[in-house]
Amino acid sequence: MQAGNQPIANHPVQKIGGFEVKAVSDGILTTSLDVLVGLGQSEMERLAGASRTEPIFLPVNCFLLEISGQPALIDVGAGNSLGPTLGKLPENLRTLGVASESIRYILLTHLHPDHSNGLVDADGQAQYPNAEVIVHEREARFWLEREAKPDDSERLRRGTEAAKRATAPYRDRLRKVSDGEVFPGVSARLQAGHTPGHTGWLLHSGDDRMLIWGDIVHLASVQVPRPDATLVFDVDQPGAWQSRVGVFDWVATERIRVAGTHLKFPGFGHIVRTGGGYAYRPES
């Protein structure tokens, strides 16, 4: 599977009522089919169009909008933590004339490194020094407040350490929220499973709605037709599967546009019913 080029100057826009949402790339995450579980190898390879030994290139999309007249981001990418193909968000924001210092709000879908490590620069200082960071209370409780347990996996220990490092400069301006409207027209929707506080951000203006999700889907070619394909990174694999099916049913039934971190750039589209399952239809 070939890596798609991530535009730097091209920032596609979607409008939802009074909101204008711009897709901004943080770069490309390289992985493999080994991160998927729940399907046989031949079925995974057939759906992905790649062998288990081939690299898989996932986009890491972030979304820029204005909330209450102030610049805001949904997710901030990986920073310098996951290699040179990521951490492009600040540069790409500058091409839009948006300085890191101007960002007022950061809404996180969850605290995994490719979504939150971009909060800090290479020196561990705040990349967005004037921003308030907003995260679901369950996510903060799990990654930032939970005491480590002897049986925690190495992956869980590393993830907890990374989340604490990334959020450390923001501790006096980190707001924990529950489900419901957080700003006018912006609501948090708990979609637990991938992580305990994994959150979709619903933009709504009249009948026009868009759900911006984090990791409901990593690899659309596999997980949309087969929502039961989970990941080794899912904290609760059955819960991630259930959340995925619930989100697919909801957005397909109510015809809600979606935007996803790992959907092909720019990440805008629709989930539709087809046959006995679902399909993803991208929008430019």
C-alpha positions, -999 to 999 in steps of 0.1 A, spaced: 0 0 0 15 33 -10 18 63 13 -4 91 1 11 126 0 -3 148 26 -10 183 13 7 212 31 -8 241 13 -42 225 5 -65 226 35 -100 214 25 -129 230 42 -164 218 53 -191 241 65 -216 231 92 -240 260 98 -218 288 111 -188 265 116 -160 263 90 -138 232 96 -104 230 80 -85 197 78 -48 202 86 -24 173 84 1 163 111 17 138 87 18 101 82 19 73 107 35 40 96 21 8 110 11 -27 98 -18 -52 97 -3 -67 129 -21 -41 149 -54 -55 139 -70 -84 157 -103 -103 154 -100 -113 117 -81 -141 99 -50 -130 81 -64 -137 46 -95 -116 53 -75 -87 66 -52 -88 37 -81 -90 12 -98 -60 27 -67 -39 32 -52 -48 -2 -19 -54 15 0 -83 30 8 -85 67 44 -78 61 38 -45 41 38 -11 58 4 6 62 4 44 60 -23 61 81 -30 98 78 -30 118 110 -56 146 105 -64 175 128 -92 199 125 -91 237 128 -122 258 134 -134 288 154 -154 283 186 -170 314 201 -149 335 177 -116 320 189 -93 296 169 -96 260 181 -81 226 172 -96 191 175 -65 170 183 -29 181 178 -11 152 163 21 135 176 46 163 179 82 149 176 74 117 195 67 92 166 93 100 140 100 125 112 69 118 91 47 133 119 47 166 138 38 187 108 8 204 123 24 237 135 41 242 102 9 235 83 -10 259 106 15 286 97 7 282 60 -28 292 70 -15 322 89 -24 306 122 3 309 149 4 284 177 0 312 201 -33 322 187 -50 288 194 -75 293 223 -90 259 227 -78 223 221 -105 196 222 -89 162 225 -106 130 213 -83 110 236 -49 110 251 -30 85 228 3 99 216 -7 105 179 -35 127 191 -21 146 221 18 145 221 17 175 198 7 196 229 44 200 236 75 209 216 108 191 216 118 207 249 85 197 266 72 232 266 36 241 256 33 243 218 1 262 223 9 285 252 -25 303 253 -48 273 248 -72 257 272 -71 219 268 -105 201 270 -107 164 276 -135 140 288 -133 135 326 -131 97 321 -101 101 299 -84 123 324 -92 100 352 -77 70 334 -45 85 320 -37 114 343 -52 105 377 -52 67 380 -26 50 402 -4 26 383 -11 -11 390 15 -39 391 -3 -57 363 -4 -27 339 10 -37 305 41 -20 292 19 -3 265 -3 11 292 26 23 313 42 41 283 9 56 273 3 69 308 38 85 310 33 101 276 -1 115 285 12 130 317 42 146 299 21 161 271 -5 176 294 20 188 322 24 224 309 -14 227 307 -24 214 342 -37 249 353 -58 252 321 -70 216 315 -108 214 316 -124 181 322 -159 177 308 -187 152 307 -211 144 279 -232 172 265 -227 207 251 -194 223 260 -197 253 238 -227 266 218 -230 241 189 -202 218 202 -210 187 222 -189 159 237 -201 124 229 -185 96 249 -175 67 226 -156 46 251 -137 14 242 -106 24 223 -98 43 255 -121 48 285 -128 84 277 -126 83 239 -147 112 228 -164 123 195 -170 160 191 -204 168 175 -208 201 157 -244 210 153 -262 240 138 -299 235 131 -302 202 112 -266 203 100 -242 181 120 -207 167 118 -192 142 141 -154 146 144 -141 113 157 -106 101 168 -101 64 166 -135 50 159 -117 39 127 -80 34 120 -81 15 87 -113 22 69 -110 -4 42 -110 -31 70 -130 -17 99 -159 -1 81 -170 -34 64 -158 -54 95 -165 -33 126 -154 -63 147 -118 -58 137 -102 -43 168 -67 -31 176 -40 -41 200 -42 -4 212 -78 -7 222 -80 -6 260 -113 -24 259 -116 -43 226 -152 -54 229 -161 -19 240 -143 -4 210 -162 -27 187 -196 -18 203 -188 19 201 -179 16 164 -211 -2 155 -231 23 176 -215 53 159 -219 37 124 -256 31 130 -262 66 144 -244 86 117 -258 64 89 -294 66 102 -293 104 108 -270 112 78 -245 130 99 -212 139 82 -181 125 98 -145 136 100 -118 112 112 -82 114 123 -72 84 103 -95 86 73 -78 95 41 -69 132 40 -89 154 44 -109 129 64 -144 142 56 -172 118 45 -202 97 53 -209 62 66 -237 46 46 -255 13 48 -247 -12 20 -257 -48 18 -259 -60 54 -232 -36 66 -216 -3 61 -194 16 37 -174 48 38 -180 75 12 -154 103 13 -160 139 5 -134 163 -7 
